[in-house]
Amino acid sequence: MSMQPTNQLLLFVILFLLSITTFAQEDDSLGPLVTDRPDATEASSTVGKGTLQIETGGLYESFEENNIQLESYTFNTTLLRYGILDNLELRVGWDFTEGIVKVNGNKLDNITSGLSPLLLGVKIDIAEEKDGMPEIALIGHIFPLFTASRDYRPETTAIDFRFSLSHTLSDNSSIGYNIGGQWGNDSSEAAAIYTIAYGYSFNDKLGAYAELYGDMPEDSSANHFWDAGFTYLVSNDLQLDAYVGSSITDGQDLLVGLGASFRIPSKKQ
């Protein structure tokens, strides 16, 4: 008998909490790690040459319309970031998702599950923050369709790119934003993408953020979302996060998730 999605999510949370203690060793040789999660706004810096950073988590999404409810459990949102050069990182990511459809509260048998298309990409540092100008990085991804499971395999290979920028506002606050474009999701229609996130640090360990993000297709209605959450820095090389969100336009009633990011520095560090 297959495990129910709620039980799978509970198991993920338990294993997640048990595993993070392995990476809780303090490392003072580097500053605190900077992550691309949990928000949709990608950081404007790379991880550094020889450094491996692993960012993973799980999330739940739901949307109901006309008595039809769509639920999605993503048990693995792993992104691997490896510094090839001081200003260039390689990015590899893969998600495992299970989708459920309910009609008038009754779950249908046609459950979808499997891997989404593999994310392959790079991030390049362009400019450091200086004299009022933001820190800037360029990010590009490709999502080969043949890497996806049957239930989540699109008809076309997707690509996206974005410029990531950030400003330091004070000793404990900052703002980051992304601007770019994407092609995919079984459509040749291009869409502009944007994010803007405000981050605040309560102390050296605990931080919070609030964010708006979305996409604006050429010939379709725009999609706008919001989310907010907390981060907790267990050590310089380990960060935990939790967040919640929803859509401003139609498409998402609830988003909740949690995750962890940890860094394995270069041996030369």
C-alpha positions as CSV (number, residue, x, y, z in Angstrom):
1,M,0.0,0.0,0.0
2,S,1.4,3.4,-0.9
3,M,1.9,6.0,1.8
4,Q,-0.6,8.9,1.9
5,P,0.8,12.3,0.8
6,T,0.3,13.8,4.3
7,N,2.3,10.9,5.9
8,Q,5.0,11.4,3.3
9,L,5.2,15.0,4.1
10,L,5.4,14.2,7.8
11,L,8.2,11.7,7.2
12,F,10.1,14.3,5.1
13,V,9.9,16.8,8.0
14,I,11.1,14.2,10.5
15,L,14.0,13.1,8.3
16,F,14.8,16.7,7.5
17,L,15.0,17.7,11.2
18,L,17.1,14.6,12.1
19,S,19.6,15.2,9.3
20,I,20.4,18.9,9.8
21,T,22.4,18.2,13.0
22,T,25.1,16.7,10.8
23,F,25.8,20.1,9.3
24,A,25.6,22.3,12.4
25,Q,29.3,22.6,13.0
26,E,30.4,26.2,13.2
27,D,32.9,27.5,10.6
28,D,34.4,30.9,11.3
29,S,36.7,30.9,8.3
30,L,33.9,32.2,6.0
31,G,31.1,34.6,6.6
32,P,27.5,33.4,6.8
33,L,26.3,31.7,3.7
34,V,24.0,33.5,1.3
35,T,21.2,31.4,-0.2
36,D,18.8,31.5,-3.2
37,R,16.0,30.1,-1.0
38,P,13.4,30.3,0.4
39,D,12.1,33.2,-1.7
40,A,11.8,33.4,-5.4
41,T,14.4,36.2,-5.6
42,E,17.8,34.8,-6.5
43,A,20.8,36.1,-4.6
44,S,23.1,38.5,-6.5
45,S,26.3,36.7,-5.5
46,T,28.0,33.4,-6.3
47,V,29.2,30.8,-3.8
48,G,32.9,31.2,-4.4
49,K,35.5,28.9,-6.2
50,G,35.5,25.3,-5.0
51,T,32.5,25.7,-2.7
52,L,29.5,23.4,-2.9
53,Q,26.2,24.7,-1.5
54,I,23.2,22.5,-1.2
55,E,19.7,24.1,-0.8
56,T,16.8,21.8,-0.3
57,G,13.3,21.6,1.2
58,G,9.7,20.6,0.7
59,L,6.5,22.5,0.0
60,Y,2.7,22.2,-0.3
61,E,0.5,24.1,-2.7
62,S,-3.3,24.1,-3.2
63,F,-5.9,25.8,-5.4
64,E,-9.6,25.3,-5.6
65,E,-12.0,26.5,-8.2
66,N,-15.6,25.3,-9.1
67,N,-15.4,22.6,-6.4
68,I,-12.2,21.2,-8.0
69,Q,-9.2,21.3,-5.7
70,L,-5.6,20.8,-6.9
71,E,-3.0,19.9,-4.4
72,S,0.7,19.5,-4.9
73,Y,3.3,18.1,-2.6
74,T,6.9,18.7,-3.5
75,F,9.1,16.5,-1.4
76,N,12.5,17.5,-2.9
77,T,13.5,21.0,-4.1
78,T,17.2,20.4,-4.2
79,L,19.5,23.0,-5.8
80,L,23.2,22.3,-6.0
81,R,25.5,25.3,-6.5
82,Y,29.2,24.8,-7.2
83,G,31.8,27.5,-7.6
84,I,33.8,26.9,-10.8
85,L,35.5,30.3,-10.4
86,D,35.3,33.1,-7.9
87,N,32.7,34.8,-10.0
88,L,31.0,31.8,-11.7
89,E,28.9,29.0,-10.3
90,L,27.3,25.9,-11.9
91,R,23.7,25.2,-10.9
92,V,21.9,21.8,-11.0
93,G,18.4,21.3,-9.5
94,W,15.6,18.6,-9.6
95,D,12.2,18.5,-7.9
96,F,10.0,15.5,-7.0
97,T,6.3,16.3,-6.9
98,E,3.0,14.5,-6.3
99,G,-0.2,16.0,-7.5
100,I,-3.7,15.2,-6.3
101,V,-7.2,16.3,-7.7
102,K,-10.2,16.4,-5.5
103,V,-13.8,17.0,-6.7
104,N,-16.3,18.1,-4.0
105,G,-13.8,16.9,-1.4
106,N,-13.4,13.4,-3.0
107,K,-9.9,12.5,-4.1
108,L,-9.6,11.1,-7.6
109,D,-7.4,8.1,-8.5
110,N,-5.4,9.9,-11.2
111,I,-2.5,10.9,-8.9
112,T,0.5,12.3,-10.8
113,S,4.0,11.9,-9.4
114,G,7.6,12.2,-10.6
115,L,10.5,14.4,-11.3
116,S,10.2,17.8,-13.0
117,P,12.7,18.7,-15.8
118,L,16.3,19.0,-14.6
119,L,17.5,22.5,-14.0
120,L,20.9,23.2,-15.5
121,G,22.4,26.7,-15.3
122,V,25.1,29.2,-14.3
123,K,25.3,32.4,-12.3
124,I,27.9,35.0,-13.1
125,D,28.9,37.9,-10.8
126,I,28.8,41.2,-12.8
127,A,29.3,44.0,-10.3
128,E,29.8,44.6,-6.6
129,E,27.7,47.1,-4.7
130,K,29.5,50.4,-4.7
131,D,28.7,54.1,-4.6
132,G,24.9,53.6,-4.5
133,M,25.0,51.1,-7.4
134,P,23.6,47.6,-6.7
135,E,25.4,44.3,-6.6
136,I,24.5,42.5,-9.9
137,A,24.6,38.9,-11.1
138,L,23.3,37.3,-14.3
139,I,21.6,33.9,-14.1
140,G,20.5,31.5,-16.9
141,H,18.8,28.1,-16.8
142,I,17.7,25.4,-19.3
143,F,15.3,22.6,-18.4
144,P,15.7,19.7,-20.8
145,L,12.3,18.0,-21.3
146,F,13.8,14.5,-21.6
147,T,15.0,14.6,-17.9
148,A,11.4,14.8,-16.6
149,S,9.2,11.9,-15.5
150,R,6.2,11.1,-17.8
151,D,3.6,12.9,-15.7
152,Y,5.6,16.2,-15.7
153,R,7.3,16.1,-19.1
154,P,6.5,19.2,-21.2
155,E,6.5,19.3,-25.0
156,T,9.2,21.9,-25.2
157,T,12.5,22.6,-23.5
158,A,12.2,25.6,-21.2
159,I,14.8,28.3,-20.7
160,D,15.0,31.4,-18.5
161,F,17.4,34.2,-17.6
162,R,17.4,37.0,-15.0
163,F,19.5,39.8,-13.7
164,S,19.7,39.7,-9.9
165,L,20.3,43.0,-8.1
166,S,20.5,43.9,-4.4
167,H,21.0,47.0,-2.2
168,T,22.1,47.2,1.4
169,L,19.7,49.6,3.2
170,S,21.1,49.4,6.7
171,D,23.2,47.1,8.9
172,N,20.1,44.8,9.3
173,S,18.0,45.4,6.2
174,S,18.4,44.9,2.4
175,I,16.3,44.7,-0.7
176,G,16.8,42.4,-3.7
177,Y,15.1,42.2,-7.0
178,N,15.2,40.1,-10.2
179,I,14.2,41.1,-13.7
180,G,14.3,38.6,-16.7
181,G,12.4,36.4,-19.1
182,Q,11.3,32.8,-19.6
183,W,10.1,30.5,-22.3
184,G,8.5,27.2,-21.6
185,N,5.6,25.4,-19.9
186,D,4.4,23.9,-23.3
187,S,4.3,27.3,-24.9
188,S,6.5,29.3,-27.2
189,E,5.1,32.5,-25.6
190,A,7.7,34.6,-23.9
191,A,7.0,36.0,-20.4
192,A,8.7,38.7,-18.4
193,I,9.5,37.7,-14.9
194,Y,10.1,39.9,-11.8
195,T,10.7,39.6,-8.1
196,I,11.3,42.0,-5.3
197,A,12.1,41.0,-1.7
198,Y,12.7,43.0,1.5
199,G,14.9,41.3,4.1
200,Y,15.4,42.2,7.8
201,S,17.8,40.7,10.3
202,F,16.6,40.7,13.9
203,N,20.0,39.5,15.1
204,D,23.0,37.5,13.8
205,K,20.8,34.3,13.7
206,L,17.2,35.2,12.9
207,G,15.9,37.0,9.8
208,A,12.6,37.6,8.0
209,Y,11.6,38.6,4.5
210,A,8.5,39.6,2.5
211,E,8.3,39.3,-1.3
212,L,6.2,40.0,-4.4
213,Y,6.9,38.1,-7.6
214,G,5.3,37.0,-10.8
215,D,5.3,36.7,-14.6
216,M,3.7,38.6,-17.4
217,P,3.2,36.6,-20.6
218,E,3.1,38.3,-24.0
219,D,-0.5,37.3,-24.9
220,S,-2.0,36.0,-21.6
221,S,-3.0,37.4,-18.2
222,A,-0.2,38.2,-15.7
223,N,0.3,36.1,-12.6
224,H,1.3,37.8,-9.3
225,F,2.2,36.1,-6.0
226,W,3.4,37.0,-2.5
227,D,5.2,35.1,0.2
228,A,6.9,35.8,3.5
229,G,9.0,33.8,5.9
230,F,11.8,33.4,8.4
231,T,15.4,32.1,8.2
232,Y,17.5,30.9,11.1
233,L,21.3,30.6,10.8
234,V,22.3,27.6,12.9
235,S,26.0,28.2,11.9
236,N,27.9,30.0,9.2
237,D,27.4,27.0,7.0
238,L,23.8,25.9,7.8
239,Q,20.6,27.9,7.5
240,L,17.0,26.8,8.1
241,D,13.9,28.4,6.7
242,A,10.1,28.4,6.8
243,Y,7.6,30.4,4.7
244,V,4.0,30.9,3.6
245,G,2.4,32.5,0.6
246,S,-0.5,32.8,-1.9
247,S,-1.4,34.4,-5.2
248,I,-2.7,37.9,-5.8
249,T,-4.3,36.8,-9.1
250,D,-6.0,33.4,-9.5
251,G,-3.9,30.2,-9.3
252,Q,-2.7,29.6,-5.8
253,D,-4.7,29.6,-2.5
254,L,-2.0,28.5,-0.2
255,L,1.8,27.8,-0.3
256,V,3.7,26.6,2.8
257,G,7.2,25.2,2.9
258,L,10.4,24.6,4.9
259,G,13.9,23.9,4.0
260,A,17.6,23.9,4.8
261,S,20.8,25.2,3.1
262,F,24.3,24.1,3.9
263,R,27.7,24.8,2.6
264,I,30.8,22.6,2.1
265,P,33.7,25.1,1.7
266,S,36.7,24.5,-0.5
267,K,39.5,22.7,1.3
268,K,41.7,25.7,0.5
269,Q,39.4,28.0,2.5
